Each structure stands twice: as C-alpha cells, then as structure tokens.
Amino acid sequence: MAEEDLIHIWRGERLLLPDRPLGCHYRLRCLSGSGLIRVMSRSRPYRLKSAQSILIPADEVVTVSGSEDMVITLKPENKN
C-alpha cells in the first residue's frame, strides 16, 4: 500500500516538498487552511484551499507557502 505523508505548514512558512521516486504522480491535498503551491516549471503559483488537491509529477520541484496554518497530505497517485 502507498504511504501518505501528513505535513503541517504554519502561516508565513515556506516549505520545499521532499524528493520523491521518479515514475509516478503525487496528489497534494489540503486538509485545512490555505496557501500557494509553486511548481517551478510553471510561471504562476496555484492557490490551494481546504478540500482542494493538485496532481504533481514526481520530477517537479515544489514549494508550499502558508497563507494560513495548513495541513496537507502528499500521496502517490495510482494510475490505471
């Protein structure tokens, strides 16, 4: 079974997401709070709020900046 990471980000904090094994995508889901998700290959950040998610390729460099205190999960996405 795939492992899910639970990550806490405080308001004003910027966090670099951990490196992931290549070859799959990861689902970043916001459980509470809100913040900006910066995918380095994109020109604009994404605003992520509670109950929203984004699919991220494993080879991307991604930072999360908390606009509010946030709780997010990061889990490998199954591709069928």
C-alpha positions in Angstrom: 0.0 0.0 0.0 1.2 3.5 -0.8 2.4 5.7 2.0 0.8 9.1 2.7 2.8 12.0 4.3 1.0 14.4 6.6 2.7 17.8 6.6 1.9 20.9 8.8 2.8 24.3 7.4 2.4 27.4 9.5 1.2 30.8 8.3 4.1 32.6 6.6 6.2 29.5 6.4 7.6 28.2 3.0 8.4 24.6 2.7 10.2 22.6 -0.1 8.4 19.3 -0.6 10.5 16.2 -0.2 12.1 14.4 -3.1 10.0 11.6 -4.5 10.9 8.4 -6.5 10.5 9.1 -10.2 7.9 7.5 -12.4 4.6 8.5 -10.9 2.5 11.4 -9.9 1.6 12.6 -6.4 -1.6 14.0 -5.1 -1.2 17.0 -2.8 -4.4 17.6 -0.9 -5.1 20.5 1.5 -7.0 19.2 4.6 -7.2 22.6 6.3 -6.0 26.2 5.8 -4.8 27.7 2.5 -1.6 28.6 0.7 0.3 29.0 -2.5 1.8 26.0 -4.3 4.7 26.9 -6.6 5.6 24.3 -9.2 8.9 25.5 -10.6 8.2 24.6 -14.2 5.1 26.8 -14.2 5.1 30.6 -14.3 2.3 31.1 -11.8 1.6 29.6 -8.3 -1.6 27.8 -7.5 -3.9 28.9 -4.6 -4.9 25.8 -2.7 -7.7 25.9 -0.1 -9.2 23.3 2.2 -10.6 20.2 0.4 -8.8 21.0 -2.8 -6.0 19.0 -4.4 -3.4 19.1 -7.2 -1.6 16.3 -9.1 2.2 16.8 -9.2 4.7 14.8 -11.3 7.4 13.3 -9.1 10.2 15.1 -11.0 8.9 18.6 -10.2 10.4 20.9 -7.6 7.5 22.2 -5.5 7.2 24.7 -2.6 4.2 25.4 -0.4 3.8 28.8 1.3 1.1 29.0 4.0 -1.3 31.9 3.8 -2.9 30.4 6.9 -1.8 27.5 9.0 -2.2 24.4 6.7 -2.3 20.7 6.9 -1.6 18.9 3.7 -1.2 15.3 2.6 1.1 14.0 -0.1 0.3 10.6 -1.5 1.4 8.6 -4.6 -1.4 8.6 -7.2 -2.4 5.3 -8.7 -2.6 5.3 -12.5 -4.7 2.6 -14.0 
